[in-house]
Amino acid sequence: MIYKVFYQESKEQNPKREQTKALYIDAETEVLARQLVEDNTPYNIEFLQLLEGNHLEYEKENTDFTLTEF
């Protein structure tokens, strides 16, 4: 399953919506996706969103869609 992970680059600063970034990750579960990001980056995860069906196709066509691998 593909998850869109919304994050802040630093855990040290207060989150600001304007600084929120996103990455895409392929994982079997949301828990595993969160664990992969937490283990391999210093990012402060805000939200994980499952992408499937039309929503996934939209993201692939209209954003900078690149799967992050750890």
NUKOL-819217 format. One line per 4 residues: number of its first residue (from 0); their letters; for each residue x, z negated, y of N, C-alpha, C, CB. Coordinates in Angstrom, 3 decimals. Glycine has a CB too. Example, Ala and Ser with C-alpha at 12.3 -4.5 7.8 and 13.67 -1.06 7.14 Angstrom:
2
0	as	13.190:-7.800:-5.690:12.300:-7.800:-4.500:13.200:-7.800:-3.300:11.308:-9.046:-4.473; 12.850:-7.080:-2.250:13.670:-7.140:-1.060:12.900:-7.870:0.030:14.084:-5.725:-0.598
This chain:
70
0	miyk	0.835:0.000:-1.164:0.000:0.000:0.000:0.893:0.000:1.245:-0.957:-1.212:-0.012; 0.399:0.628:2.279:1.151:0.715:3.522:0.585:-0.312:4.510:1.090:2.161:4.115; 1.500:-1.087:5.102:1.119:-2.085:6.097:1.774:-1.759:7.423:1.508:-3.504:5.637; 1.035:-1.958:8.487:1.576:-1.859:9.838:1.856:-3.289:10.283:0.581:-1.110:10.832
4	vfyq	3.117:-3.564:10.628:3.545:-4.911:11.004:3.775:-4.941:12.509:4.839:-5.336:10.230; 2.998:-5.748:13.210:3.180:-5.937:14.641:4.112:-7.126:14.821:1.808:-6.160:15.381; 5.138:-6.963:15.663:6.137:-8.016:15.784:6.749:-8.069:17.180:7.227:-7.816:14.753; 7.394:-9.200:17.452:8.247:-9.384:18.618:9.670:-9.412:18.086:7.885:-10.705:19.428
8	eske	10.619:-8.905:18.855:11.989:-8.828:18.352:12.688:-10.174:18.258:12.788:-7.928:19.224; 12.188:-11.188:18.963:12.859:-12.481:18.963:11.870:-13.612:18.680:13.562:-12.715:20.302; 12.308:-14.558:17.881:11.499:-15.754:17.646:11.744:-16.795:18.738:11.811:-16.352:16.260; 12.753:-16.559:19.564:13.158:-17.521:20.587:12.323:-17.427:21.869:14.614:-17.318:20.921
12	qnpk	11.715:-16.274:22.133:10.960:-16.079:23.363:9.462:-16.116:23.086:11.347:-14.753:24.026; 8.698:-16.454:24.122:7.252:-16.436:23.998:6.771:-15.001:23.801:6.588:-17.070:25.237; 5.827:-14.783:22.889:5.317:-13.425:22.668:4.578:-12.895:23.898:4.385:-13.402:21.450; 4.816:-11.630:24.196:4.102:-10.939:25.268:3.589:-9.627:24.694:5.024:-10.696:26.526
16	reqt	2.332:-9.337:24.947:1.718:-8.152:24.377:2.494:-6.884:24.731:0.283:-8.033:24.853; 3.029:-6.832:25.935:3.753:-5.651:26.378:5.028:-5.413:25.575:4.088:-5.777:27.841; 5.524:-6.431:24.916:6.762:-6.313:24.144:6.516:-6.192:22.645:7.645:-7.503:24.412; 5.262:-6.120:22.246:4.935:-5.990:20.831:5.325:-4.615:20.325:3.443:-6.244:20.590
20	kaly	5.998:-4.593:19.191:6.399:-3.351:18.540:5.771:-3.316:17.158:7.953:-3.225:18.457; 5.894:-2.181:16.489:5.305:-2.051:15.162:6.257:-1.300:14.241:3.944:-1.331:15.236; 6.179:-1.659:12.971:6.884:-0.913:11.939:5.937:-0.767:10.760:8.219:-1.623:11.519; 6.262:0.162:9.892:5.427:0.434:8.723:6.233:0.109:7.479:4.935:1.919:8.700
24	idae	5.583:-0.548:6.530:6.276:-0.961:5.317:5.364:-0.731:4.108:6.709:-2.453:5.407; 5.970:-0.330:3.014:5.256:-0.117:1.765:5.503:-1.331:0.876:5.711:1.211:1.062; 4.438:-2.046:0.543:4.542:-3.237:-0.301:3.271:-3.374:-1.134:4.777:-4.514:0.560; 3.387:-4.095:-2.235:2.237:-4.265:-3.126:1.170:-5.179:-2.540:2.694:-4.814:-4.455
28	tevl	1.591:-6.205:-1.782:0.634:-7.149:-1.199:1.048:-7.485:0.227:0.536:-8.439:-2.054; 0.127:-8.058:0.974:0.429:-8.491:2.340:1.481:-9.600:2.340:-0.851:-8.975:3.047; 1.399:-10.486:1.365:2.367:-11.576:1.261:3.773:-11.020:1.045:1.985:-12.534:0.113; 3.909:-10.043:0.161:5.206:-9.426:-0.098:5.719:-8.678:1.136:5.109:-8.471:-1.293
32	arql	4.844:-7.996:1.839:5.241:-7.287:3.059:5.777:-8.270:4.088:4.053:-6.495:3.644; 5.068:-9.370:4.289:5.520:-10.395:5.240:6.864:-10.978:4.818:4.474:-11.520:5.360; 7.017:-11.237:3.536:8.263:-11.822:3.032:9.442:-10.873:3.226:8.121:-12.182:1.551; 9.230:-9.589:2.979:10.300:-8.610:3.168:10.776:-8.561:4.618:9.828:-7.229:2.733
36	vedn	9.843:-8.569:5.546:10.209:-8.528:6.960:10.904:-9.823:7.363:8.964:-8.291:7.838; 10.366:-10.956:6.947:10.968:-12.244:7.311:12.374:-12.405:6.723:10.074:-13.393:6.836; 12.601:-11.927:5.510:13.900:-12.076:4.863:14.964:-11.137:5.432:13.759:-11.835:3.385; 14.542:-10.005:6.006:15.496:-8.984:6.408:15.617:-8.745:7.908:15.136:-7.727:5.765
40	tpyn	14.843:-9.458:8.715:14.905:-9.261:10.164:14.762:-10.604:10.874:13.802:-8.277:10.636; 15.133:-10.652:12.147:14.906:-11.861:12.952:13.560:-11.812:13.686:16.045:-12.040:13.968; 12.679:-10.907:13.304:11.438:-10.653:14.027:10.432:-11.785:13.879:10.822:-9.365:13.548; 9.619:-11.936:14.919:8.490:-12.853:14.921:7.247:-12.016:14.619:8.360:-13.625:16.300
44	iefl	6.721:-12.133:13.418:5.577:-11.328:12.994:4.312:-11.865:13.647:5.438:-11.328:11.448; 3.575:-10.967:14.288:2.308:-11.344:14.910:1.128:-11.073:13.987:2.121:-10.597:16.222; 1.147:-9.900:13.336:-0.027:-9.476:12.580:0.366:-8.393:11.581:-1.137:-8.964:13.530; -0.238:-8.398:10.415:-0.075:-7.329:9.438:-1.422:-6.662:9.227:0.496:-7.870:8.094
48	qlle	-1.402:-5.335:9.224:-2.646:-4.580:9.068:-2.487:-3.586:7.929:-3.027:-3.848:10.386; -3.390:-3.644:6.963:-3.393:-2.697:5.857:-3.891:-1.355:6.367:-4.271:-3.207:4.681; -3.139:-0.303:6.075:-3.551:1.045:6.458:-3.958:1.799:5.206:-2.414:1.794:7.214; -5.150:2.379:5.239:-5.615:3.177:4.115:-6.636:4.192:4.598:-6.217:2.281:3.015
52	gnhl	-6.837:5.203:3.819:-7.836:6.212:4.125:-7.597:6.927:5.446:-9.182:5.586:4.142; -8.670:7.081:6.223:-8.596:7.792:7.495:-7.659:7.121:8.489:-9.969:7.908:8.098; -7.608:5.804:8.461:-6.735:5.082:9.387:-5.268:5.415:9.107:-6.970:3.556:9.278; -4.882:5.465:7.844:-3.516:5.815:7.480:-3.206:7.249:7.900:-3.299:5.639:5.968
56	eyek	-4.118:8.166:7.661:-3.904:9.561:8.054:-3.749:9.684:9.567:-5.067:10.441:7.570; -4.543:8.937:10.322:-4.438:8.947:11.780:-3.053:8.468:12.227:-5.538:8.063:12.405; -2.580:7.371:11.653:-1.266:6.837:12.013:-0.163:7.848:11.694:-1.004:5.511:11.271; -0.271:8.530:10.561:0.741:9.514:10.182:0.783:10.685:11.152:0.479:10.020:8.776
60	entd	-0.381:11.084:11.669:-0.471:12.248:12.540:-0.202:11.934:14.006:-1.821:12.867:12.408; -0.514:10.719:14.462:-0.523:10.456:15.890:0.476:9.424:16.388:-1.852:10.031:16.274; 1.328:8.918:15.538:2.331:7.948:15.972:3.676:8.308:15.366:1.921:6.508:15.576; 4.663:7.544:15.724:5.996:7.723:15.153:6.022:7.006:13.803:7.118:7.173:16.119
64	ftlt	5.405:7.610:12.819:5.219:7.006:11.499:6.472:7.193:10.656:3.995:7.616:10.785; 7.192:6.104:10.418:8.363:6.099:9.541:8.338:4.818:8.738:9.694:6.229:10.351; 8.378:4.932:7.422:8.398:3.747:6.584:9.761:3.054:6.687:8.082:4.114:5.120; 9.723:1.747:6.907:10.938:0.954:6.958:11.257:0.477:5.551:10.791:-0.244:7.939
68	ef	12.517:0.637:5.162:12.930:0.187:3.831:13.970:-0.914:3.974:13.494:1.368:2.990; 13.844:-1.927:3.140:14.802:-3.041:3.139:15.529:-3.086:1.827:14.102:-4.381:3.400
